Amino acid sequence: MITLSEQRVARLLLGQQVVVSIGEPWDFESPDGENVVRGRIRAVRSDEASGEQEIELEVSAFAAKGGKVDRLVARARYEEQKAIIERLASGKEAEVNLLYHTPEGTPGHLIGGFELEEAEG
């Protein structure tokens, strides 16, 4: 069995396309549809000491709090599922809090899950 280091897995995830399902707010809309936004993985970060992982996503711009948002930072929603890098790499959905800032600096968040988008063909 091949075992990949977390750093290698992170590098393999960079640039991968993702589909984000938004559960809260319930009336979320983006150019990609109701309760969904698509994008790609821009950065992957982890803290060995705490075990915390986060994934930065570049997404289709959507309206939020009077501005347009095109970046989200995903962090595990539940302690027992904080290994979101491994969940994505193994083909599972990661349940996350999605943090953002509008161009004016107003913070906000969404709740949902995301997974790698399967390539067509």
Buried (B, 14 or more C-beta within 10 A) or exposed (E): EEEEEBEEBBEBBEEBEBBBBBEEEEEBBBEBEEBBBBBBBBBBEBEEEEEEBBBBBBBBBBEBEEBEBBBBBBBBBEEEBBBBBBBBBEEBBBBBBBBBBBEEEEEBBBBBBBBBBEEEE
